[in-house]
């Protein structure tokens, strides 16, 4: 059916450049944004509409020729230029493979531009509504295109993008949280006791499952899929990385076990028309969920000195939030100890 190339090394090389507390976006004023866009020969006619993005700064506008664009200013020091350009190259490979996605535009021979300390890229705006995970027809189409995406991604491998592993997504975030000061002293022992149990169990399962690491979208949750008149449109390859194929599938699954099993059946049947899937990777769904929980908390903590984060996540620095996290990690530990999701009865 497909030609699965030999898996390549997982590049957990640490080149993700954590942001220092001193960084913020205050120098990225509306005038600077407009000047940056005009520096590449595009002239906005409308105002700037800020889109939902905390990590980067993303704005939609209409130019004087009537075209709608999205401009994305990358958070300085998060990725190297090599990592960003590798993301752009991957986007063009996927476009050639007819995977519908937001493509960084080539202007004056470049997809990545620079203005007053900020790297930025321009994209054609993709109009659409939200992807409905409970819509069987939409879910089947998404499965087709993820399969096509992975069919393309297996043809080569990343040299600079990060990998997907318990070390990078679990151990490092745990170390950060331990020194962050964000967990209340009264909950410190309770939180880290259960978090370590979750991480140890997730890591044990991970090590028991041999996998091929391929190039991934990396953050393929339903909000990163827009539904257009022609079907799905994938956006935001900012977290493209190497890892097991299931990383691009598990976030589509919602509801109780029966609902998730049905959704998985639909996804994988459609996926299998373009790319083979190793069913052993289903054992990684709950470990991946656990790692995402840890990484999410550390992500907010790392960015807390960016004024946008206390404004949008005011609950993060409260006793109630961390009490809820202790409960959530206890529930996740139970999920890790349950039989893995499967399309065959136990």
C-alpha positions as CSV (number, residue, x, y, z in Angstrom):
1,X,0.0,0.0,0.0
2,X,2.7,2.5,1.1
3,X,6.4,2.6,1.2
4,X,7.2,3.1,4.9
5,X,10.8,4.2,5.1
6,X,13.1,3.1,8.0
7,X,12.5,5.2,11.1
8,X,15.0,8.0,11.8
9,X,16.5,9.1,15.1
10,X,14.5,11.2,17.4
11,X,16.2,14.6,17.6
12,X,15.7,15.5,21.2
13,X,18.7,17.9,21.0
14,X,17.4,20.5,23.4
15,X,17.5,23.3,20.8
16,X,14.1,24.7,21.8
17,X,15.6,27.9,23.4
18,X,13.5,28.5,26.5
19,X,12.5,32.1,26.8
20,X,14.0,34.2,29.6
21,X,11.7,36.0,31.9
22,X,12.8,39.3,30.4
23,X,11.2,38.7,27.0
24,X,7.8,40.2,26.1
25,X,6.0,41.4,23.0
26,X,5.7,45.1,24.0
27,X,8.0,46.2,21.2
28,X,5.7,44.6,18.6
29,X,3.4,47.6,18.2
30,X,0.7,48.0,15.6
31,X,2.9,50.4,13.7
32,X,5.9,47.9,13.7
33,X,3.6,45.1,12.5
34,X,2.4,47.2,9.6
35,X,5.9,48.4,8.8
36,X,7.1,44.7,8.8
37,X,4.4,43.7,6.4
38,X,5.0,46.6,4.1
39,X,8.8,45.8,4.1
40,X,8.0,42.7,2.0
41,X,5.8,44.6,-0.5
42,X,2.4,43.8,1.0
43,X,0.2,46.8,1.9
44,X,-2.6,46.3,4.5
45,X,-5.8,48.1,3.8
46,X,-7.8,46.8,6.7
47,X,-7.0,46.8,10.4
48,X,-5.2,44.0,12.2
49,X,-7.4,41.3,13.6
50,X,-5.6,39.4,16.4
51,X,-6.1,35.6,16.1
52,X,-6.1,33.2,19.0
53,X,-2.4,32.5,19.6
54,X,-0.5,32.9,22.8
55,X,2.9,31.4,21.8
56,X,3.3,33.6,18.8
57,X,1.5,36.8,17.6
58,X,-0.8,36.2,14.7
59,X,-2.9,38.7,12.8
60,X,-5.4,38.6,9.9
61,X,-5.7,41.6,7.5
62,X,-6.8,42.5,4.0
63,X,-4.3,44.0,1.6
64,X,-4.9,46.8,-0.9
65,X,-5.4,44.1,-3.6
66,X,-8.4,42.6,-1.7
67,X,-6.5,39.4,-0.6
68,X,-6.9,38.2,2.9
69,X,-3.6,37.3,4.7
70,X,-2.4,36.0,8.0
71,X,0.9,37.2,9.4
72,X,2.7,35.3,12.1
73,X,5.4,36.7,14.2
74,X,7.4,33.9,15.8
75,X,8.3,34.2,19.5
76,X,12.0,35.2,19.5
77,X,14.5,32.5,20.7
78,X,11.9,29.7,20.8
79,X,13.0,28.1,17.5
80,X,16.2,28.6,15.5
81,X,15.9,29.8,11.9
82,X,16.9,26.3,10.7
83,X,13.9,24.8,12.7
84,X,11.5,27.4,11.3
85,X,12.7,26.9,7.7
86,X,12.4,23.1,8.1
87,X,8.8,23.6,9.2
88,X,8.2,25.7,6.0
89,X,9.9,23.1,3.8
90,X,7.7,20.4,5.3
91,X,4.7,22.5,4.5
92,X,5.6,22.7,0.9
93,X,6.2,18.9,0.7
94,X,2.7,18.4,2.1
95,X,1.2,20.9,-0.3
96,X,2.8,19.0,-3.2
97,X,1.2,15.9,-1.8
98,X,-2.2,17.7,-1.9
99,X,-2.6,17.9,1.9
100,X,-4.7,21.0,2.5
101,X,-2.9,23.4,4.8
102,X,-2.0,27.0,5.4
103,X,1.2,27.5,3.4
104,X,3.8,30.1,4.2
105,X,4.1,32.3,1.1
106,X,7.3,32.7,-0.8
107,X,8.0,36.4,-1.3
108,X,11.2,37.7,-2.8
109,X,12.5,34.1,-2.7
110,X,12.0,33.7,1.0
111,X,9.3,32.3,3.3
112,X,10.8,33.7,6.5
113,X,11.3,37.4,6.9
114,X,12.9,39.6,9.6
115,X,12.1,43.0,10.9
116,X,13.4,44.7,14.1
117,X,14.2,41.6,16.0
118,X,11.2,39.5,14.9
119,X,11.1,36.7,12.4
120,X,7.7,36.5,10.6
121,X,5.9,34.7,7.8
122,X,2.9,35.5,5.7
123,X,0.1,33.0,4.9
124,X,-3.1,33.1,2.7
125,X,-6.0,33.2,5.1
126,X,-8.0,30.0,5.2
127,X,-11.7,30.7,5.9
128,X,-13.8,28.1,7.5
129,X,-15.7,26.9,10.5
130,X,-14.7,24.6,13.3
131,X,-14.1,20.9,12.7
132,X,-16.9,18.8,14.3
133,X,-15.3,15.7,15.9
134,X,-18.6,14.0,16.3
135,X,-19.4,14.4,12.6
136,X,-18.7,11.0,11.1
137,X,-18.3,12.3,7.5
138,X,-15.9,15.0,8.6
139,X,-13.9,12.6,10.8
140,X,-13.5,10.2,7.9
141,X,-12.2,13.0,5.7
142,X,-9.7,14.1,8.4
143,X,-8.5,10.5,8.6
144,X,-7.9,10.4,4.9
145,X,-5.8,13.5,5.0
146,X,-3.8,12.6,8.1
147,X,-3.0,9.3,6.3
148,X,-1.9,11.3,3.2
149,X,0.1,13.7,5.5
150,X,1.9,10.7,7.0
151,X,2.4,9.0,3.7
152,X,4.3,12.1,2.6
153,X,6.1,12.6,6.0
154,X,7.7,9.1,5.9
155,X,9.7,10.0,2.7
156,X,12.3,11.9,4.7
157,X,13.1,13.0,8.2
158,X,13.7,16.2,10.2
159,X,17.2,17.3,10.9
160,X,16.5,20.2,13.2
161,X,13.0,19.9,14.6
162,X,12.5,18.3,18.1
163,X,11.3,14.8,18.9
164,X,8.5,13.5,20.9
165,X,9.6,11.6,24.1
166,X,9.1,11.4,27.9
167,X,12.4,13.2,28.4
168,X,11.4,16.3,26.4
169,X,7.7,16.4,27.1
170,X,7.7,15.0,30.7
171,X,11.0,15.1,32.6
172,X,12.1,18.6,31.5
173,X,8.6,20.1,32.2
174,X,8.6,18.4,35.6
175,X,12.0,19.8,36.5
176,X,10.9,23.3,35.4
177,X,7.7,23.1,37.5
178,X,9.7,21.9,40.6
179,X,11.7,25.2,40.5
180,X,9.0,27.5,39.2
181,X,7.4,28.4,42.6
182,X,4.0,28.2,41.0
183,X,2.8,25.2,42.9
184,X,1.6,26.3,46.4
185,X,3.8,25.1,49.2
186,X,0.8,23.4,50.9
187,X,0.2,21.3,47.7
188,X,3.8,20.8,46.6
189,X,4.3,17.3,48.0
190,X,0.8,16.0,46.9
191,X,1.2,17.4,43.4
192,X,4.7,16.1,42.7
193,X,4.0,12.7,44.3
194,X,1.1,12.0,41.9
195,X,2.9,13.7,38.9
196,X,6.0,11.5,39.4
197,X,3.8,8.4,39.6
198,X,2.1,9.4,36.3
199,X,5.4,10.2,34.6
200,X,7.0,7.0,35.7
201,X,4.0,4.9,34.5
202,X,3.8,6.8,31.2
203,X,7.6,6.3,30.6
204,X,7.4,2.5,31.5
205,X,4.6,2.1,28.9
206,X,6.5,4.2,26.3
207,X,9.6,2.1,26.7
208,X,7.6,-1.1,26.1
209,X,6.4,0.0,22.7
210,X,8.9,0.0,19.8
211,X,7.8,2.7,17.3
212,X,8.9,4.3,14.1
213,X,9.3,8.0,14.5
214,X,8.1,10.0,11.5
215,X,7.6,13.7,10.8
216,X,4.4,14.9,12.4
217,X,2.1,17.9,12.5
218,X,2.8,17.6,16.2
219,X,-0.2,19.5,17.6
220,X,-3.1,18.2,15.6
221,X,-6.1,18.9,17.9
222,X,-9.5,19.8,16.5
223,X,-8.9,23.6,16.8
224,X,-6.1,23.3,14.3
225,X,-8.4,22.1,11.7
226,X,-10.7,24.5,9.9
227,X,-13.6,23.2,7.8
228,X,-13.8,24.8,4.4
229,X,-16.2,24.2,1.5
230,X,-13.7,21.7,0.1
231,X,-13.1,19.9,3.4
232,X,-10.5,20.2,6.1
233,X,-7.7,22.7,6.2
234,X,-4.8,22.1,8.6
235,X,-3.2,25.1,10.3
236,X,-0.3,25.8,12.7
237,X,2.7,23.5,12.0
238,X,4.6,25.5,14.7
239,X,5.0,22.3,16.8
240,X,6.0,20.0,13.9
241,X,8.3,17.3,15.3
242,X,9.3,13.7,15.0
243,X,7.4,11.0,16.8
244,X,5.0,8.1,16.6
245,X,2.2,8.4,14.1
246,X,-0.5,8.1,16.9
247,X,0.5,11.6,18.1
248,X,-1.4,13.1,15.2
249,X,-4.5,11.0,15.8
250,X,-5.2,10.7,19.5
251,X,-6.4,14.3,20.1
252,X,-9.3,13.6,17.7
253,X,-10.8,11.1,20.2
254,X,-13.4,12.4,22.7
255,X,-16.1,11.1,24.9
256,X,-16.4,7.7,26.7
257,X,-14.5,4.6,25.8
258,X,-17.2,3.4,23.4
259,X,-17.3,6.7,21.6
260,X,-13.5,6.9,21.3
261,X,-13.4,3.4,20.0
262,X,-15.9,4.2,17.3
263,X,-14.1,7.4,16.4
264,X,-10.8,5.5,16.2
265,X,-12.3,2.9,13.9
266,X,-13.5,5.6,11.5
267,X,-10.2,7.5,11.6
268,X,-8.0,4.4,11.1
269,X,-10.1,2.9,8.3
270,X,-9.8,6.2,6.3
271,X,-6.1,6.6,7.4
272,X,-5.2,3.1,6.2
273,X,-6.1,4.0,2.6
274,X,-2.9,6.1,2.4
275,X,-0.6,5.0,5.2
276,X,0.0,1.9,7.4
277,X,-0.6,2.2,11.1
278,X,1.0,0.1,13.7
279,X,-1.7,-0.9,16.2
280,X,0.8,-1.3,19.0
281,X,1.0,2.5,19.1
282,X,-2.5,2.6,20.6
283,X,-0.8,1.8,23.9
284,X,0.8,5.3,23.7
285,X,-2.4,7.3,23.7
286,X,-2.7,7.6,27.5
287,X,1.1,8.2,28.0
288,X,0.9,11.0,25.4
289,X,-2.1,12.5,27.2
290,X,-0.1,12.4,30.4
291,X,2.9,14.1,28.8
292,X,0.7,16.8,27.3
293,X,-0.8,17.5,30.8
294,X,2.7,18.0,32.2
295,X,4.0,20.0,29.3
296,X,0.9,22.3,29.3
297,X,1.5,23.3,32.9
298,X,5.2,23.9,32.3
299,X,4.4,25.9,29.2
300,X,2.2,28.4,31.1
301,X,4.7,28.5,33.9
302,X,7.6,29.3,31.4
303,X,5.6,32.1,29.8
304,X,4.2,33.6,33.0
305,X,6.3,36.8,32.6
306,X,4.7,37.5,29.3
307,X,1.8,39.8,30.3
308,X,-0.6,38.0,27.9
309,X,-0.4,34.8,30.1
310,X,-1.6,36.1,33.5
311,X,-4.3,37.9,31.5
312,X,-5.6,34.8,29.7
313,X,-4.8,32.2,32.4
314,X,-5.6,34.0,35.7
315,X,-6.6,30.8,37.4
316,X,-3.2,29.2,36.9
317,X,-1.6,30.8,39.9
318,X,-4.4,29.8,42.4
319,X,-4.7,27.1,45.0
320,X,-7.9,25.8,43.4
321,X,-6.3,25.2,40.1
322,X,-3.5,23.0,41.5
323,X,-6.0,21.1,43.7
324,X,-7.8,20.4,40.4
325,X,-4.5,19.3,38.8
326,X,-3.8,16.8,41.6
327,X,-7.3,15.3,41.0
328,X,-6.7,15.3,37.2
329,X,-3.4,13.5,37.5
330,X,-4.9,10.9,39.8
331,X,-7.5,10.2,37.2
332,X,-4.8,10.0,34.5
333,X,-2.9,7.5,36.6
334,X,-6.0,5.3,36.6
335,X,-6.3,5.7,32.8
336,X,-2.7,4.6,32.4
337,X,-3.4,1.5,34.4
338,X,-6.4,0.5,32.3
339,X,-6.2,-1.6,29.2
340,X,-5.2,0.5,26.2
341,X,-7.9,1.5,23.6
342,X,-8.2,-1.2,21.0
343,X,-10.3,-2.1,18.0
344,X,-10.4,-5.7,19.0
345,X,-12.1,-7.1,22.2
346,X,-9.9,-8.2,25.1
